[in-house]
Amino acid sequence: MQPNFTRRAMLTTTAAAAAMSALPRLTFAQATGDFIMSTIKTQDGVNIFYKDWGPRDAQPIVFHHGWPLSGDDWDNQMLFFLAEGYRVIAHDRRGHGRSDQVSDGHDMDHYAADVAALVKELDLRNAIHIGHSTGGGEVAHYVARAEAGRVAKAALIGAVPPVMVRSEANPDGVPLEVFDGFRAALAHNRAQFYLDVASGPFYGFNRPGGEISQGLIDNWWRQGMAGGAKAHYDGIAAFSETDFTEDLKAIDVPVLLLHGEDDQVVPIDNSAHKGIKLLKNGTLKTYPGLSHGLFATHPEVVNPELLAFVKA
């Protein structure tokens, strides 16, 4: 069978190859500890796994993953920015990936406190924080409370702020029954639920004519199943019911919002279009036809956009 080399697949492969071509000259740094996969312990005793690659004196970029995934979701972006000379860091949220599968603390206050602990342990300053979906909420909650000098900029991709769930204050939000359905599906058959999400709305693979990547589907499922069911169950309330309005208002640093206009998971009208109005120094860029997982399906579009923002 002949390989099906579509134009998008070739572009993605070329971009990945370009990033990989820069790695051999960096791998010599492994002996001096410049490529680190380790853990920190939070104040409440939770081990948080993180990857820390690149020169210690380079500007750090911290990546915050979405629900129910892990830091591995940022592999493409970490290789891309590593090749550009940045220090890149990605952690697994508590209960997710390789971090401890604790039963408690699965809320935005703990998520932000865990990030603060990581930042303090690594003594990160002038960092750029990039978050997707739930990770975007985590970024907003952390950056609004960060110590002076710790954060230079933030980027939120397909992010949940200001607030997802419908209420009297947010009448056009997503009905609570939708999130109750997520919880029921997770409790009933988490493995099948995660397969359905990844192969359907998350990447827009349910749209007619969509170019389906089995690799993305399998990798999403792999990351999700590596985490803990309790953390993921509680995390649904964390990403859907947390109100980030005051966080967005409090952020002083530049913030870039990137959002797919065909986002079926975090509808753009209830998120980015509202969030940009709350930020003091925000920029919104939207993409017709792109899905919730746009940074994974279209890194050739998103990565240069992020790089331009970081360098500006």
VOPAGU-2260 file (C-alpha; in pm, 1 decimal, decimal comma):
REM VOPAGU-2260
SITE   aa  ch    i         X         Y         Z
SITE  MET   A    0       0,0       0,0       0,0
SITE  GLN   A    1     134,4     341,3     -96,1
SITE  PRO   A    2     168,8     595,5     190,5
SITE  ASN   A    3     -87,9     873,3     171,8
SITE  PHE   A    4     129,5    1184,4     188,4
SITE  THR   A    5    -123,6    1468,2     198,8
SITE  ARG   A    6      -4,6    1827,3     179,0
SITE  ARG   A    7     -88,7    1888,8     547,2
SITE  ALA   A    8      86,4    1570,3     654,2
SITE  MET   A    9     395,3    1671,5     456,2
SITE  LEU   A   10     393,1    2019,3     610,3
SITE  THR   A   11     362,2    1875,1     959,0
SITE  THR   A   12     635,0    1621,0     892,7
SITE  THR   A   13     863,3    1889,8     752,2
SITE  ALA   A   14     807,2    2113,8    1055,6
SITE  ALA   A   15     879,7    1823,8    1290,7
SITE  ALA   A   16    1191,6    1733,9    1096,9
SITE  ALA   A   17    1314,3    2092,5    1118,6
SITE  ALA   A   18    1268,2    2089,3    1493,5
SITE  MET   A   19    1440,3    1754,2    1529,2
SITE  SER   A   20    1735,2    1871,2    1318,5
SITE  ALA   A   21    1823,2    2116,2    1593,1
SITE  LEU   A   22    1832,7    1852,1    1865,6
SITE  PRO   A   23    2166,2    1677,5    1801,3
SITE  ARG   A   24    2364,7    1986,6    1891,3
SITE  LEU   A   25    2159,1    2017,3    2210,4
SITE  THR   A   26    2172,9    1656,4    2326,7
SITE  PHE   A   27    2531,5    1700,3    2441,1
SITE  ALA   A   28    2381,9    1908,0    2722,7
SITE  GLN   A   29    2219,5    1597,2    2868,9
SITE  ALA   A   30    2536,9    1520,2    3059,9
SITE  THR   A   31    2510,4    1854,4    3239,8
SITE  GLY   A   32    2145,3    1804,1    3330,8
SITE  ASP   A   33    1988,3    2032,0    3069,2
SITE  PHE   A   34    1727,0    1769,7    2977,5
SITE  ILE   A   35    1537,2    1689,2    3296,3
SITE  MET   A   36    1230,9    1479,3    3370,9
SITE  SER   A   37    1167,9    1491,7    3742,9
SITE  THR   A   38     917,3    1570,9    4017,4
SITE  ILE   A   39     855,3    1833,0    4281,7
SITE  LYS   A   40     656,7    1785,6    4601,2
SITE  THR   A   41     380,4    2034,8    4679,8
SITE  GLN   A   42     298,1    2167,8    5026,2
SITE  ASP   A   43      27,0    1905,3    5064,4
SITE  GLY   A   44     266,0    1624,7    4967,4
SITE  VAL   A   45     172,4    1564,5    4603,3
SITE  ASN   A   46     447,2    1467,9    4359,4
SITE  ILE   A   47     412,2    1670,2    4037,9
SITE  PHE   A   48     594,9    1533,7    3734,0
SITE  TYR   A   49     759,0    1777,7    3492,6
SITE  LYS   A   50     987,6    1791,1    3189,0
SITE  ASP   A   51    1247,1    2067,3    3171,9
SITE  TRP   A   52    1446,9    2091,1    2848,8
SITE  GLY   A   53    1694,6    2345,3    2718,2
SITE  PRO   A   54    1948,4    2598,3    2847,0
SITE  ARG   A   55    1893,5    2702,1    3208,5
SITE  ASP   A   56    1967,6    3066,9    3122,6
SITE  ALA   A   57    1720,8    3083,2    2831,4
SITE  GLN   A   58    1377,7    3243,7    2866,0
SITE  PRO   A   59    1139,7    2975,0    2998,6
SITE  ILE   A   60     813,7    2875,1    2833,2
SITE  VAL   A   61     577,7    2675,3    3055,8
SITE  PHE   A   62     307,1    2463,5    2891,6
SITE  HIS   A   63     -20,4    2376,3    3068,6
SITE  HIS   A   64    -218,1    2083,5    2927,1
SITE  GLY   A   65    -590,3    2033,7    2889,2
SITE  TRP   A   66    -826,5    1785,2    3054,3
SITE  PRO   A   67    -768,8    1487,5    3096,5
SITE  LEU   A   68    -425,9    1481,7    2932,1
SITE  SER   A   69     -62,1    1536,2    3033,5
SITE  GLY   A   70     243,0    1740,3    2945,3
SITE  ASP   A   71     298,8    1505,6    2650,6
SITE  ASP   A   72      24,1    1689,9    2463,8
SITE  TRP   A   73     279,5    1966,7    2400,8
SITE  ASP   A   74     551,6    1750,4    2240,9
SITE  ASN   A   75     534,4    1933,9    1908,6
SITE  GLN   A   76     548,5    2279,8    2064,5
SITE  MET   A   77     825,3    2184,2    2308,0
SITE  LEU   A   78    1047,4    2057,4    2026,2
SITE  PHE   A   79     965,4    2365,8    1818,8
SITE  PHE   A   80    1054,6    2617,6    2089,8
SITE  LEU   A   81    1353,7    2412,9    2204,7
SITE  ALA   A   82    1494,4    2444,8    1853,8
SITE  GLU   A   83    1435,8    2820,2    1877,2
SITE  GLY   A   84    1662,9    2836,6    2182,9
SITE  TYR   A   85    1405,1    2855,0    2463,1
SITE  ARG   A   86    1388,3    2659,1    2786,8
SITE  VAL   A   87    1067,8    2455,2    2770,2
SITE  ILE   A   88     881,3    2306,7    3065,6
SITE  ALA   A   89     566,6    2096,5    3083,5
SITE  HIS   A   90     414,7    1939,9    3392,9
SITE  ASP   A   91     144,0    1680,4    3449,4
SITE  ARG   A   92    -136,3    1829,6    3658,6
SITE  ARG   A   93    -204,3    1652,2    3989,1
SITE  GLY   A   94    -390,4    1330,2    3921,8
SITE  HIS   A   95    -292,3    1339,8    3554,1
SITE  GLY   A   96     -19,1    1161,0    3361,4
SITE  ARG   A   97     276,3    1069,8    3582,6
SITE  SER   A   98     187,0    1291,8    3878,8
SITE  ASP   A   99      41,2    1138,6    4194,9
SITE  GLN   A  100    -314,8    1010,0    4161,3
SITE  VAL   A  101    -439,7    1173,2    4478,8
SITE  SER   A  102    -808,6    1182,0    4563,7
SITE  ASP   A  103    -832,8    1547,9    4662,5
SITE  GLY   A  104    -731,6    1893,1    4547,2
SITE  HIS   A  105    -868,1    1876,5    4194,8
SITE  ASP   A  106    -971,8    2239,7    4170,3
SITE  MET   A  107    -824,9    2557,2    4024,1
SITE  ASP   A  108    -687,9    2685,8    4353,8
SITE  HIS   A  109    -475,9    2372,4    4395,5
SITE  TYR   A  110    -382,7    2367,3    4026,1
SITE  ALA   A  111    -252,0    2724,5    4045,2
SITE  ALA   A  112     -73,2    2657,0    4375,5
SITE  ASP   A  113      98,5    2354,2    4218,7
SITE  VAL   A  114     219,0    2572,3    3931,3
SITE  ALA   A  115     348,3    2829,7    4178,5
SITE  ALA   A  116     538,2    2553,6    4360,1
SITE  LEU   A  117     694,6    2436,4    4033,2
SITE  VAL   A  118     788,1    2791,1    3934,4
SITE  LYS   A  119     946,8    2852,1    4273,9
SITE  GLU   A  120    1137,6    2523,0    4271,9
SITE  LEU   A  121    1282,9    2596,8    3926,9
SITE  ASP   A  122    1315,0    2969,6    4005,3
SITE  LEU   A  123    1150,4    3066,7    3678,0
SITE  ARG   A  124    1145,4    3438,2    3599,4
SITE  ASN   A  125    1018,0    3634,8    3301,4
SITE  ALA   A  126     839,8    3318,5    3184,0
SITE  ILE   A  127     578,1    3279,1    2914,1
SITE  HIS   A  128     288,1    3054,5    3019,8
SITE  ILE   A  129      88,8    2880,6    2746,5
SITE  GLY   A  130    -227,3    2687,5    2831,7
SITE  HIS   A  131    -483,9    2491,7    2634,4
SITE  SER   A  132    -846,2    2441,7    2739,5
SITE  THR   A  133    -843,2    2362,3    3113,8
SITE  GLY   A  134    -474,9    2454,0    3106,7
SITE  GLY   A  135    -577,2    2798,5    2987,9
SITE  GLY   A  136    -788,6    2834,9    3299,7
SITE  GLU   A  137    -495,3    2717,6    3507,8
SITE  VAL   A  138    -274,9    2981,8    3342,9
SITE  ALA   A  139    -526,1    3258,3    3410,3
SITE  HIS   A  140    -570,0    3153,9    3772,9
SITE  TYR   A  141    -193,4    3134,1    3827,9
SITE  VAL   A  142     -87,0    3446,5    3638,2
SITE  ALA   A  143    -342,8    3660,7    3821,6
SITE  ARG   A  144    -171,9    3560,5    4148,5
SITE  ALA   A  145     190,8    3526,2    4039,5
SITE  GLU   A  146     480,1    3694,2    4218,2
SITE  ALA   A  147     614,8    4005,1    4048,1
SITE  GLY   A  148     877,2    3924,1    3786,7
SITE  ARG   A  149     773,2    3562,8    3742,3
SITE  VAL   A  150     553,4    3608,4    3432,3
SITE  ALA   A  151     627,2    3800,8    3112,6
SITE  LYS   A  152     332,8    3695,0    2892,9
SITE  ALA   A  153      55,8    3437,1    2865,3
SITE  ALA   A  154    -120,0    3260,5    2579,6
SITE  LEU   A  155    -456,0    3086,1    2609,6
SITE  ILE   A  156    -551,5    2840,2    2334,6
SITE  GLY   A  157    -909,9    2715,1    2313,0
SITE  ALA   A  158    -928,9    2810,6    2677,5
SITE  VAL   A  159   -1223,6    2780,7    2916,3
SITE  PRO   A  160   -1225,5    3134,4    3071,3
SITE  PRO   A  161   -1424,2    3333,7    3163,0
SITE  VAL   A  162   -1669,9    3056,7    3265,9
SITE  MET   A  163   -1827,7    2768,3    3076,7
SITE  VAL   A  164   -2138,4    2660,7    3265,0
SITE  ARG   A  165   -2476,3    2827,0    3217,6
SITE  SER   A  166   -2609,9    3031,7    3507,8
SITE  GLU   A  167   -2816,0    3342,0    3572,0
SITE  ALA   A  168   -2497,4    3546,0    3533,7
SITE  ASN   A  169   -2395,2    3348,0    3223,2
SITE  PRO   A  170   -2725,1    3266,8    3049,6
SITE  ASP   A  171   -2571,3    3164,2    2716,6
SITE  GLY   A  172   -2325,4    2921,0    2876,2
SITE  VAL   A  173   -2317,4    2544,5    2836,7
SITE  PRO   A  174   -2598,2    2370,9    3030,6
SITE  LEU   A  175   -2490,7    2188,0    3346,4
SITE  GLU   A  176   -2657,8    1874,4    3209,1
SITE  VAL   A  177   -2382,4    1850,8    2945,4
SITE  PHE   A  178   -2114,4    1826,2    3214,1
SITE  ASP   A  179   -2327,7    1584,6    3414,7
SITE  GLY   A  180   -2329,0    1371,5    3100,7
SITE  PHE   A  181   -1948,0    1385,4    3090,6
SITE  ARG   A  182   -1933,2    1262,6    3449,9
SITE  ALA   A  183   -2178,8     981,2    3384,7
SITE  ALA   A  184   -1992,5     865,6    3072,7
SITE  LEU   A  185   -1657,2     876,9    3255,7
SITE  ALA   A  186   -1788,6     674,7    3549,7
SITE  HIS   A  187   -1960,9     421,4    3324,4
SITE  ASN   A  188   -1681,0     348,2    3075,6
SITE  ARG   A  189   -1393,0     594,3    3085,9
SITE  ALA   A  190   -1194,2     417,2    2813,8
SITE  GLN   A  191   -1477,9     433,7    2562,0
SITE  PHE   A  192   -1568,3     790,2    2656,6
SITE  TYR   A  193   -1212,4     907,5    2592,9
SITE  LEU   A  194   -1204,4     727,9    2259,9
SITE  ASP   A  195   -1530,6     894,2    2158,7
SITE  VAL   A  196   -1408,3    1242,0    2254,8
SITE  ALA   A  197   -1076,6    1210,3    2072,3
SITE  SER   A  198   -1222,3    1057,2    1757,6
SITE  GLY   A  199   -1509,4    1306,5    1750,4
SITE  PRO   A  200   -1544,7    1669,4    1859,2
SITE  PHE   A  201   -1205,2    1736,0    2017,9
SITE  TYR   A  202   -1017,7    1750,8    1687,3
SITE  GLY   A  203   -1323,9    1800,3    1468,5
SITE  PHE   A  204   -1288,5    1451,2    1324,6
SITE  ASN   A  205   -1667,8    1421,5    1331,6
SITE  ARG   A  206   -1700,1    1691,6    1066,6
SITE  PRO   A  207   -1769,2    1581,0     706,6
SITE  GLY   A  208   -1450,9    1566,7     503,4
SITE  GLY   A  209   -1225,9    1604,1     807,2
SITE  GLU   A  210    -876,1    1460,5     776,1
SITE  ILE   A  211    -858,0    1204,4    1057,4
SITE  SER   A  212    -530,5    1128,0    1236,8
SITE  GLN   A  213    -541,0     794,5    1416,0
SITE  GLY   A  214    -214,8     887,9    1585,0
SITE  LEU   A  215    -371,6    1192,7    1751,4
SITE  ILE   A  216    -669,2     983,3    1862,7
SITE  ASP   A  217    -449,6     710,2    2008,9
SITE  ASN   A  218    -218,5     958,1    2179,7
SITE  TRP   A  219    -514,2    1142,3    2337,4
SITE  TRP   A  220    -652,3     812,8    2467,6
SITE  ARG   A  221    -310,4     706,2    2595,8
SITE  GLN   A  222    -262,3    1027,5    2790,8
SITE  GLY   A  223    -612,8    1021,7    2933,0
SITE  MET   A  224    -596,5     663,0    3052,7
SITE  ALA   A  225    -259,1     726,1    3221,4
SITE  GLY   A  226    -427,3     962,2    3466,3
SITE  GLY   A  227    -662,4     896,2    3755,7
SITE  ALA   A  228   -1038,3     861,6    3718,5
SITE  LYS   A  229   -1106,8    1057,7    4039,8
SITE  ALA   A  230    -894,6    1351,3    3927,1
SITE  HIS   A  231   -1063,6    1354,6    3589,4
SITE  TYR   A  232   -1412,1    1325,7    3739,0
SITE  ASP   A  233   -1354,5    1616,7    3978,1
SITE  GLY   A  234   -1173,4    1811,4    3708,5
SITE  ILE   A  235   -1493,0    1843,8    3506,6
SITE  ALA   A  236   -1632,7    2079,1    3770,7
SITE  ALA   A  237   -1298,7    2261,5    3789,0
SITE  PHE   A  238   -1293,8    2348,1    3419,8
SITE  SER   A  239   -1665,3    2403,1    3370,6
SITE  GLU   A  240   -1779,6    2581,8    3686,4
SITE  THR   A  241   -1481,0    2798,1    3784,8
SITE  ASP   A  242   -1541,7    3165,8    3713,6
SITE  PHE   A  243   -1220,1    3326,2    3585,5
SITE  THR   A  244   -1370,1    3671,2    3530,9
SITE  GLU   A  245   -1175,2    3840,6    3808,6
SITE  ASP   A  246    -858,0    3656,2    3709,1
SITE  LEU   A  247    -874,8    3795,1    3356,8
SITE  LYS   A  248    -940,2    4143,9    3487,5
SITE  ALA   A  249    -641,7    4124,3    3721,5
SITE  ILE   A  250    -382,2    4017,3    3463,1
SITE  ASP   A  251    -148,8    4299,4    3360,6
SITE  VAL   A  252      89,6    4118,4    3123,5
SITE  PRO   A  253      17,2    4075,4    2751,1
SITE  VAL   A  254    -217,7    3784,6    2677,6
SITE  LEU   A  255    -274,5    3615,9    2342,0
SITE  LEU   A  256    -601,9    3432,0    2286,4
SITE  LEU   A  257    -608,6    3175,2    2005,4
SITE  HIS   A  258    -935,5    2994,9    1932,8
SITE  GLY   A  259   -1080,2    2776,0    1660,8
SITE  GLU   A  260   -1409,7    2906,7    1529,2
SITE  ASP   A  261   -1540,4    2549,7    1499,7
SITE  ASP   A  262   -1451,6    2460,5    1859,4
SITE  GLN   A  263   -1719,5    2211,4    1966,6
SITE  VAL   A  264   -1578,9    2162,6    2316,8
SITE  VAL   A  265   -1527,1    2522,5    2433,7
SITE  PRO   A  266   -1759,2    2731,4    2213,2
SITE  ILE   A  267   -1584,6    3051,2    2107,2
SITE  ASP   A  268   -1880,3    3283,0    2175,1
SITE  ASN   A  269   -1888,2    3178,1    2539,1
SITE  SER   A  270   -1512,5    3195,7    2591,5
SITE  ALA   A  271   -1264,2    3390,5    2379,6
SITE  HIS   A  272   -1516,5    3647,9    2257,0
SITE  LYS   A  273   -1605,9    3726,4    2618,2
SITE  GLY   A  274   -1256,3    3688,3    2760,1
SITE  ILE   A  275   -1093,6    3941,9    2530,5
SITE  LYS   A  276   -1324,3    4211,3    2669,2
SITE  LEU   A  277   -1198,8    4147,2    3023,5
SITE  LEU   A  278    -825,3    4163,1    2956,9
SITE  LYS   A  279    -625,5    4483,4    2997,2
SITE  ASN   A  280    -370,3    4388,3    2733,6
SITE  GLY   A  281    -520,0    4111,8    2523,2
SITE  THR   A  282    -504,2    4008,2    2156,7
SITE  LEU   A  283    -755,7    3769,4    2001,3
SITE  LYS   A  284    -691,6    3562,1    1690,0
SITE  THR   A  285    -948,9    3316,1    1560,7
SITE  TYR   A  286    -934,8    3049,6    1291,9
SITE  PRO   A  287   -1231,0    2957,8    1068,8
SITE  GLY   A  288   -1300,2    2585,3    1057,4
SITE  LEU   A  289   -1042,2    2488,6    1318,4
SITE  SER   A  290   -1129,3    2271,6    1617,5
SITE  HIS   A  291   -1065,0    2267,7    1989,9
SITE  GLY   A  292    -735,5    2083,2    1938,1
SITE  LEU   A  293    -605,1    2326,3    1675,3
SITE  PHE   A  294    -248,0    2338,8    1807,3
SITE  ALA   A  295    -220,4    1961,9    1751,9
SITE  THR   A  296    -393,4    1942,3    1413,5
SITE  HIS   A  297    -235,4    2261,0    1275,2
SITE  PRO   A  298      99,9    2324,5    1444,2
SITE  GLU   A  299     224,3    2484,5    1122,5
SITE  VAL   A  300     -32,1    2759,3    1185,9
SITE  VAL   A  301     -23,9    2788,9    1565,0
SITE  ASN   A  302     349,6    2758,5    1634,2
SITE  PRO   A  303     459,1    3060,2    1426,0
SITE  GLU   A  304     175,9    3260,4    1581,9
SITE  LEU   A  305     301,3    3175,7    1930,3
SITE  LEU   A  306     662,1    3246,3    1834,1
SITE  ALA   A  307     575,0    3589,4    1700,0
SITE  PHE   A  308     392,0    3668,3    2023,7
SITE  VAL   A  309     678,9    3544,2    2239,3
SITE  LYS   A  310     932,4    3750,2    2044,9
SITE  ALA   A  311     726,0    4069,1    2025,5
